[in-house]
Amino acid sequence: MAIFTYENLVDPMLKIVRQSVVDFTVMKAGNRVLDVCCGTGAQVIEYGRRGINATGIDMDKNMLAFAEKNKSRLKMGNVSFYVADATALPFDDNSFDFVSVSFALHDKPPDVRASVVSEMKRVVKREGALLFMDFNIPLPRNIWGVGANIVEYFAGGEHYLGFKQFKESGGISKIVEEHGLVAEKTGYFKSGMVAVVKANML
């Protein structure tokens, strides 16, 4: 998906959700937070605005170049971005207070999705938390749910196949269960289209 689409469609649509996440998870200034598959860095920048030491990783250099421009424009010394694979994170075990992923699991094959979550679990502190933001499954039968299905359908290819499997498997709640996590808190946004889950290690 092009940066134009993210910057002008996805990021604005999720702006309120991204702003709500810090309070929802009770993150605090000074916390160390990692956002995987960060894309344009919108979530990382939002963390930075709140005094959080935020790191974003992604494989797309063009996306990260856009993120770096925003970081420089806002003069955020507490934010950093790296080119890295979410299935093999270049960080030590137990490194972060929180690890988040937003709208980057639903389009991936099941094996890749599982590897990403396993790595998130590895690098988060034992007393920390994982944060998942993605489509709420089942999607609501309203304009938001219909719109989500249409957008994903037109994305096509492997993206759409991943989305179909994500829906059929039960979405975020099933991922949390399969990885031995406990959902501490769940919130719903955009008339039920978006689910935000704060999960802890057993």
C-alpha positions in Angstrom: 0.0 0.0 0.0 1.4 3.4 -1.0 2.5 6.1 1.5 -0.1 8.3 -0.2 -2.8 5.9 1.0 -1.4 5.6 4.5 -0.9 9.4 5.0 -4.2 10.5 3.5 -6.5 7.6 4.3 -5.4 5.2 7.0 -3.5 7.6 9.4 -6.4 10.2 9.5 -9.0 7.4 10.0 -7.0 6.0 13.0 -5.9 9.3 14.5 -8.4 9.3 17.4 -7.6 5.6 18.1 -3.9 6.3 18.1 -4.4 9.3 20.5 -6.5 7.1 22.8 -4.0 4.2 23.1 -1.6 5.8 25.6 -4.4 6.5 28.2 -6.0 3.2 27.4 -2.9 1.2 28.2 -1.8 3.5 31.0 1.6 4.2 29.4 3.7 6.8 31.1 6.3 9.4 30.1 9.7 7.7 30.2 8.3 4.2 29.4 10.2 2.4 26.6 7.8 1.3 23.9 8.4 -0.6 20.6 5.9 -0.4 17.7 6.4 -3.2 15.1 5.5 -2.8 11.4 5.2 0.9 12.2 4.7 2.1 8.6 4.7 5.9 8.4 5.4 6.0 12.2 2.1 7.7 13.1 1.7 5.6 16.3 5.3 6.0 17.3 5.0 9.8 16.8 1.9 9.8 19.0 3.9 8.0 21.7 6.6 10.6 21.4 4.2 13.4 21.9 3.4 12.0 25.3 7.0 11.8 26.5 7.4 8.1 25.8 10.7 6.7 24.6 9.4 5.2 21.4 11.0 3.0 18.7 9.4 2.0 15.4 10.6 -0.8 13.1 9.5 -1.6 9.6 10.9 -3.3 6.4 9.7 -0.5 4.1 12.5 2.1 3.7 10.2 4.5 2.0 7.7 4.4 4.9 10.5 5.0 7.4 11.9 7.9 5.4 8.5 9.5 5.8 8.5 8.7 9.5 12.0 10.2 9.9 10.8 13.5 8.2 8.0 13.8 10.7 10.4 13.1 13.6 12.8 15.8 12.4 9.9 18.3 11.8 8.6 17.8 15.3 12.2 17.7 16.8 11.5 14.5 18.7 14.7 13.2 20.4 12.8 10.5 22.2 11.7 8.7 19.0 13.8 6.4 16.7 13.1 4.3 13.6 15.0 1.3 12.3 14.7 -1.0 9.2 14.1 -4.4 10.8 12.1 -7.6 10.3 9.3 -8.0 12.8 9.8 -11.8 12.7 13.5 -11.4 13.9 13.6 -8.3 16.1 17.1 -6.9 16.7 16.5 -6.3 20.4 17.4 -8.2 23.6 14.9 -10.2 25.5 12.8 -8.2 28.0 13.8 -4.8 26.6 10.5 -2.8 26.4 7.7 -1.8 28.8 5.2 -2.1 26.0 5.2 -3.6 22.5 2.5 -2.6 20.0 1.3 -3.5 16.6 -1.4 -1.7 14.7 -3.2 -2.9 11.7 -0.3 -5.1 10.6 -1.4 -8.6 11.5 -4.6 -9.0 9.6 -2.9 -9.1 6.2 -0.2 -11.6 7.0 -0.1 -15.3 6.5 -0.7 -17.3 9.7 2.9 -18.4 10.1 4.3 -14.9 9.7 1.7 -13.5 12.1 2.6 -16.1 14.7 6.3 -15.3 14.3 5.7 -11.5 14.8 3.7 -12.1 18.0 6.3 -14.5 19.3 9.0 -11.9 18.8 6.8 -9.3 20.5 6.5 -11.6 23.5 10.3 -12.1 23.6 11.3 -8.4 23.7 8.6 -7.2 26.2 9.4 -7.1 29.9 7.8 -9.8 31.9 5.8 -7.2 33.8 5.1 -5.3 30.6 2.2 -5.6 28.1 1.5 -6.2 24.5 -0.9 -3.9 22.6 -2.8 -5.1 19.5 -4.9 -2.7 17.3 -6.7 -4.3 14.4 -10.1 -5.0 12.9 -12.6 -6.2 15.4 -13.8 -9.7 14.4 -16.6 -10.2 13.5 -16.7 -6.8 11.8 -19.8 -4.8 12.7 -22.7 -4.7 10.1 -22.4 -0.9 9.7 -20.7 1.5 7.2 -17.4 1.0 8.9 -17.5 -2.8 8.7 -18.7 -2.8 5.1 -16.0 -0.2 4.2 -13.3 -2.4 5.8 -14.3 -5.4 3.8 -14.3 -3.4 0.6 -10.9 -1.9 1.2 -9.4 -5.3 2.0 -11.0 -6.9 -1.0 -9.5 -4.4 -3.4 -6.1 -4.7 -1.7 -6.2 -8.2 -3.3 -3.5 -10.9 -3.5 -1.7 -12.1 -0.4 -3.0 -9.2 1.6 -6.7 -10.2 1.1 -5.9 -13.9 1.6 -4.4 -13.0 5.0 -7.4 -10.8 5.8 -9.8 -13.7 5.1 -7.8 -16.1 7.3 -7.7 -13.5 10.0 -11.5 -13.2 10.0 -12.0 -17.0 9.8 -9.6 -17.6 12.7 -11.3 -15.2 15.1 -9.0 -12.2 14.9 -7.0 -10.6 17.8 -8.9 -12.5 20.5 -7.8 -15.8 19.0 -4.2 -14.6 18.6 -4.1 -13.6 22.2 -5.4 -17.0 23.3 -3.1 -19.0 21.0 0.0 -17.3 22.3 -0.8 -17.9 25.9 -1.6 -14.3 26.7 -4.3 -12.8 28.9 -6.4 -9.9 27.6 -6.3 -7.4 30.5 -8.4 -4.8 28.7 -10.3 -4.5 25.4 -11.7 -1.4 23.8 -13.7 -0.7 20.7 -13.5 2.3 18.4 -14.9 3.5 15.1 -18.4 2.1 15.8 -17.0 -1.3 16.6 -14.7 -1.6 13.6 -11.5 -1.4 15.6 -10.5 -3.5 18.5 -7.7 -2.5 20.9 -6.4 -5.2 23.2 -3.9 -4.8 26.0 -2.5 -8.3 26.8 -0.2 -9.6 29.5 2.0 -12.6 29.8 0.7 -15.5 31.9 
